[in-house]
Amino acid sequence: MGTWVEAKIIEKKRWTERLFSLRFESQALKFKAGQFVRIGLDIGGERVARPYSCVNPPQEPVTEIYFNLVPEGPLTNALVKLEPGDSLWVWDSLNGFLVIDEVPECRHLWMCATGTGIGPFISILRTAEPWQRFERIMLVHAVRQAKELVYRDLIDEAARRHPQQFHYIPVVSREQTDFALHGRIPALIEDGSLERRAGCTLSAADSHVMLCGNSGMIKEVTELLQQRGMQRHTRREPGHITTEKYH
């Protein structure tokens, strides 16, 4: 059970013409890194709400969400107009399966995201648990253009603190760069490019893969990994692939 509580915007950041972050204060929210919160605004006489992953770790009092402006989306079009001091509604009961304590024992953790799907992984990487549990952590972030590779300050900080343990792999599909892999995550798994870049194999023997983002990516990657003997993870039947469903 939960209830709606009012929150105050304290910061808005515009990363690109369509990518935004909002930071807001409310009563303390209890959640696990990787979970999502429901955000609502009263629009046209009704409360319109959608789920958004928390980017902040649970120990921080200020909640942060990262989202994409959807042209036909009534909520995101209203969210991008908010400024510091404005209010929104937050459902105080958070949910989600994309959390570290649901991951079975393994040596290597792969976090694969497209677009705004990186949000829960940033939250997870800002906690102590993954660094205590896994020998290697690979963060794969796939975007269309290099300017969409966000939260680089936090990612670079993780790399500085854990240089032998952490590997960040940016992927850009619509332009060539001198630092990112070019293409889509499924194709880069299929041709071996992702594993060569990481210096680590994706296998049922020692890997767990967390997927968040585009439903097409999740479906294709899951099918490729199943061909390697990996299976979806559930509480009833432990496996190697964790995904999140917001709806």
DONU-852209 format. One line per field, with one value per residue (C-alpha): residue in one letter; x, y, z. Coordinates in nm, 4 decimals, always signed. Each point is the difference from the previous one (the first is absolute). Layout:
REM residues N
res <- (A | ...);
xx <- (X | ...);
yy <- (Y | ...);
zz <- (Z | ...);
This chain:
REM residues 247
res <- (M | G | T | W | V | E | A | K | I | I | E | K | K | R | W | T | E | R | L | F | S | L | R | F | E | S | Q | A | L | K | F | K | A | G | Q | F | V | R | I | G | L | D | I | G | G | E | R | V | A | R | P | Y | S | C | V | N | P | P | Q | E | P | V | T | E | I | Y | F | N | L | V | P | E | G | P | L | T | N | A | L | V | K | L | E | P | G | D | S | L | W | V | W | D | S | L | N | G | F | L | V | I | D | E | V | P | E | C | R | H | L | W | M | C | A | T | G | T | G | I | G | P | F | I | S | I | L | R | T | A | E | P | W | Q | R | F | E | R | I | M | L | V | H | A | V | R | Q | A | K | E | L | V | Y | R | D | L | I | D | E | A | A | R | R | H | P | Q | Q | F | H | Y | I | P | V | V | S | R | E | Q | T | D | F | A | L | H | G | R | I | P | A | L | I | E | D | G | S | L | E | R | R | A | G | C | T | L | S | A | A | D | S | H | V | M | L | C | G | N | S | G | M | I | K | E | V | T | E | L | L | Q | Q | R | G | M | Q | R | H | T | R | R | E | P | G | H | I | T | T | E | K | Y | H);
xx <- (+0.0000 | +0.1061 | -0.1211 | +0.0702 | +0.2319 | +0.0925 | +0.3558 | +0.1792 | +0.2287 | +0.3459 | +0.1855 | -0.0699 | +0.2704 | -0.0399 | +0.2559 | -0.1173 | -0.3080 | -0.1943 | +0.1811 | -0.0597 | +0.0663 | -0.2078 | +0.1112 | -0.2623 | -0.0516 | -0.2837 | -0.0439 | +0.2641 | -0.0570 | +0.1049 | +0.1226 | +0.2764 | +0.2425 | -0.1435 | -0.3655 | -0.2443 | -0.2314 | -0.3364 | -0.0109 | -0.3266 | -0.1363 | -0.3590 | -0.0767 | -0.3437 | -0.1770 | +0.1661 | +0.3228 | +0.2275 | +0.2782 | +0.2846 | +0.2882 | +0.3559 | +0.3129 | +0.1831 | +0.3490 | +0.1001 | +0.1111 | -0.2337 | +0.2239 | -0.0488 | -0.2985 | -0.0596 | -0.1705 | +0.1110 | -0.1631 | +0.1302 | -0.2470 | -0.0586 | -0.2425 | -0.2741 | -0.1629 | -0.3454 | +0.0420 | -0.2100 | +0.2088 | +0.3484 | -0.1157 | -0.1170 | +0.3083 | +0.2424 | -0.1834 | +0.0570 | +0.2556 | +0.1596 | -0.2687 | -0.2764 | -0.1764 | -0.0734 | -0.1479 | +0.1991 | -0.1427 | +0.1874 | +0.0095 | +0.2750 | +0.0255 | +0.2248 | +0.1915 | +0.3148 | +0.1906 | +0.3290 | -0.1352 | -0.2108 | +0.3107 | +0.1268 | +0.3639 | +0.2300 | +0.3393 | -0.0872 | -0.2893 | -0.1038 | -0.2300 | -0.1311 | -0.2124 | -0.1405 | -0.0838 | -0.1583 | +0.0280 | +0.3362 | -0.1742 | -0.0388 | +0.3568 | +0.1395 | -0.1910 | +0.1380 | +0.3589 | -0.0245 | -0.0523 | +0.2549 | -0.1592 | +0.1018 | +0.3646 | -0.0017 | -0.1606 | +0.1380 | +0.3485 | -0.0845 | -0.2796 | -0.0717 | -0.2255 | -0.1165 | -0.1917 | -0.1378 | -0.1273 | -0.0591 | +0.2425 | +0.3054 | -0.1547 | -0.2540 | +0.2712 | -0.1058 | +0.1172 | +0.3604 | +0.1238 | -0.1494 | +0.1169 | +0.3532 | +0.0021 | -0.0899 | +0.2821 | +0.2501 | -0.1014 | -0.0104 | +0.2396 | +0.0515 | -0.3590 | -0.2102 | -0.0236 | -0.2152 | -0.0935 | -0.1786 | -0.1848 | -0.1121 | -0.2180 | -0.0456 | +0.3453 | +0.3611 | +0.2218 | +0.3574 | -0.0974 | -0.3344 | -0.1021 | -0.2185 | -0.3309 | -0.2577 | +0.0497 | -0.1480 | +0.2259 | +0.3049 | -0.0724 | -0.0563 | +0.3310 | +0.2010 | +0.0890 | -0.1518 | +0.1951 | +0.3245 | -0.0430 | -0.0708 | +0.2717 | -0.2565 | -0.2298 | -0.3775 | -0.0740 | -0.2384 | +0.2969 | +0.0897 | -0.2207 | -0.3253 | -0.1537 | -0.2348 | -0.1919 | -0.1871 | -0.1257 | -0.1443 | -0.2298 | +0.1470 | +0.3517 | -0.1156 | -0.1770 | +0.2904 | +0.2691 | -0.2026 | -0.0361 | +0.3745 | +0.0908 | -0.2449 | +0.1919 | +0.3005 | -0.1878 | -0.0993 | -0.3566 | -0.2254 | +0.0333 | -0.3022 | -0.0300 | -0.1492 | +0.2628 | +0.3434 | +0.1567 | +0.2444 | -0.2130 | -0.1897 | -0.2343 | -0.2485 | -0.3588 | -0.1385 | -0.3543);
yy <- (+0.0000 | +0.3564 | +0.3542 | +0.3120 | +0.2525 | +0.3455 | +0.0694 | +0.3252 | +0.0351 | +0.1250 | -0.0463 | -0.0638 | -0.0978 | -0.0080 | -0.2388 | +0.0304 | +0.1291 | -0.3067 | -0.1356 | +0.1437 | -0.0648 | +0.1218 | +0.0036 | +0.0479 | -0.0140 | -0.1768 | -0.2076 | -0.2730 | -0.2760 | -0.3536 | -0.2012 | -0.2203 | +0.1232 | -0.0915 | +0.0416 | +0.2458 | +0.2667 | +0.1151 | +0.3704 | +0.1839 | +0.3378 | +0.1219 | +0.0636 | +0.0844 | -0.0922 | -0.3394 | -0.1262 | -0.1323 | -0.2232 | -0.2072 | -0.2028 | +0.1349 | -0.1640 | +0.1783 | +0.1125 | +0.0889 | -0.2663 | -0.0756 | +0.1776 | +0.3390 | +0.2083 | +0.1647 | -0.2134 | +0.0252 | -0.1300 | -0.0006 | -0.0023 | +0.0480 | +0.2587 | -0.1899 | +0.2378 | -0.1531 | -0.0665 | +0.2289 | -0.0662 | +0.0529 | +0.3157 | +0.1324 | -0.1185 | +0.1872 | +0.3256 | -0.0325 | +0.2251 | +0.0071 | +0.0767 | -0.1736 | -0.3071 | -0.3504 | -0.3129 | -0.3056 | -0.3408 | -0.0898 | -0.3776 | -0.0928 | -0.3205 | -0.1903 | -0.3239 | +0.1578 | -0.0084 | -0.1581 | -0.2176 | -0.1829 | -0.0958 | -0.3563 | -0.0598 | +0.0562 | +0.1486 | +0.2482 | +0.2461 | +0.1545 | +0.3045 | +0.0693 | +0.3080 | +0.1992 | +0.3685 | +0.0929 | -0.3633 | +0.0913 | +0.1681 | -0.3012 | -0.1125 | +0.3374 | -0.0385 | -0.3508 | +0.1030 | +0.2709 | -0.2618 | -0.2303 | -0.3386 | -0.0621 | +0.0820 | -0.2458 | -0.2843 | -0.0122 | -0.0432 | +0.1959 | +0.2480 | +0.1033 | +0.2992 | +0.0110 | +0.3118 | +0.0184 | +0.3278 | +0.1542 | +0.2920 | +0.0509 | +0.3030 | -0.2391 | -0.1779 | +0.1625 | -0.0166 | -0.0274 | +0.1706 | -0.2764 | -0.2721 | +0.1413 | +0.0151 | -0.3705 | -0.0752 | +0.1952 | -0.1769 | -0.3487 | -0.0004 | -0.3777 | -0.0928 | +0.2371 | +0.0265 | +0.2602 | -0.0724 | +0.2787 | -0.0949 | +0.2540 | -0.1046 | +0.3077 | +0.1570 | -0.1100 | +0.0889 | -0.0775 | -0.1459 | -0.1823 | -0.3218 | +0.0622 | -0.1822 | -0.1701 | -0.2200 | -0.3189 | +0.0214 | +0.0727 | -0.3105 | -0.2098 | +0.0957 | -0.0118 | +0.3716 | +0.0639 | -0.2777 | +0.0992 | +0.3583 | -0.1196 | -0.2633 | -0.2296 | -0.2736 | -0.0156 | -0.3502 | -0.1941 | -0.1215 | +0.3338 | +0.2851 | +0.1701 | +0.2561 | +0.2807 | +0.1607 | +0.3299 | +0.2187 | -0.0586 | -0.3051 | -0.1066 | -0.0059 | -0.1992 | -0.2567 | -0.0414 | -0.0188 | -0.2492 | -0.2250 | +0.0190 | -0.0825 | -0.2900 | -0.1466 | -0.0033 | -0.1969 | +0.3008 | +0.0394 | +0.2640 | +0.0409 | -0.0260 | -0.0476 | -0.3415 | -0.1050 | +0.1683 | +0.0919 | +0.2318 | +0.2830 | +0.2630 | +0.2451 | +0.2585 | +0.0622 | +0.3412 | -0.0596);
zz <- (+0.0000 | -0.0557 | -0.0317 | -0.2007 | +0.1627 | -0.1246 | -0.1117 | -0.0854 | -0.3004 | +0.0993 | -0.3297 | -0.3672 | -0.2474 | -0.3763 | -0.1488 | -0.3617 | -0.1790 | +0.1176 | +0.3087 | +0.3474 | +0.3682 | +0.2926 | +0.3632 | +0.2689 | +0.3747 | +0.1784 | +0.3093 | +0.0206 | -0.2558 | +0.0888 | -0.2959 | -0.1359 | -0.2634 | -0.3401 | +0.0927 | -0.1549 | +0.1361 | -0.1368 | -0.0806 | -0.0539 | -0.1042 | -0.0083 | -0.3675 | -0.1386 | +0.3209 | +0.0490 | +0.1513 | -0.2736 | +0.1311 | -0.1410 | +0.1485 | -0.0079 | +0.1374 | +0.2792 | -0.1005 | +0.3553 | +0.2497 | +0.2932 | +0.2510 | -0.1692 | +0.1186 | -0.3386 | -0.2658 | -0.3631 | -0.3163 | -0.3571 | -0.2879 | -0.3685 | -0.1360 | -0.1844 | -0.2518 | +0.0431 | +0.3738 | +0.2223 | +0.3116 | -0.1435 | -0.1794 | +0.3370 | +0.1901 | -0.2251 | +0.0777 | +0.3759 | +0.1658 | +0.3469 | +0.2569 | -0.1962 | +0.1376 | -0.1226 | +0.1544 | +0.1057 | +0.0909 | +0.3174 | -0.0608 | -0.2472 | -0.2017 | -0.2350 | -0.0496 | -0.1455 | +0.3290 | +0.1020 | +0.2809 | -0.2600 | -0.2004 | +0.0644 | +0.0862 | -0.2972 | -0.0835 | -0.2734 | -0.0088 | -0.3321 | +0.0060 | -0.3509 | -0.0599 | -0.2887 | +0.0384 | +0.3315 | +0.1116 | +0.1504 | +0.2950 | +0.2329 | -0.0709 | +0.1048 | +0.3266 | +0.0537 | -0.0728 | +0.2663 | +0.2729 | +0.1638 | -0.0730 | -0.3650 | +0.0737 | +0.2882 | -0.1962 | -0.3546 | -0.1424 | -0.3162 | -0.0768 | -0.3590 | -0.0678 | -0.3630 | -0.1057 | -0.3544 | -0.1461 | -0.3418 | +0.0332 | +0.2207 | +0.1721 | +0.1542 | +0.2030 | +0.3261 | +0.3627 | -0.1129 | +0.3175 | +0.2161 | -0.2389 | -0.0102 | +0.3797 | +0.0169 | -0.2446 | +0.2110 | +0.3184 | -0.1514 | -0.2976 | -0.0067 | +0.0785 | -0.2097 | -0.3791 | -0.1757 | -0.3626 | -0.1888 | -0.3185 | -0.2619 | -0.2939 | -0.2203 | -0.0114 | +0.0054 | +0.2949 | +0.0982 | +0.3378 | -0.0232 | -0.1682 | -0.3048 | -0.0461 | +0.2217 | +0.3048 | -0.1540 | -0.3058 | +0.2169 | +0.2069 | -0.3095 | -0.1651 | +0.3240 | +0.0023 | +0.3426 | +0.1685 | -0.1713 | +0.1211 | +0.3550 | +0.0007 | +0.1555 | -0.1285 | +0.0318 | +0.1212 | +0.2190 | +0.2043 | +0.1575 | -0.1298 | +0.0883 | -0.2360 | +0.1048 | -0.2881 | +0.0044 | -0.2828 | -0.3436 | -0.0113 | -0.3346 | +0.1448 | +0.3005 | -0.2181 | -0.2443 | +0.2668 | +0.2040 | -0.3059 | -0.0737 | +0.3584 | +0.0076 | -0.2932 | +0.2355 | +0.2621 | +0.2099 | +0.1228 | +0.1508 | +0.3743 | +0.2286 | +0.3732 | -0.0620 | -0.2539 | +0.0275 | -0.3329 | -0.1732 | -0.1475 | +0.1979 | -0.1725 | +0.1217 | -0.1010 | +0.0952 | -0.1259);
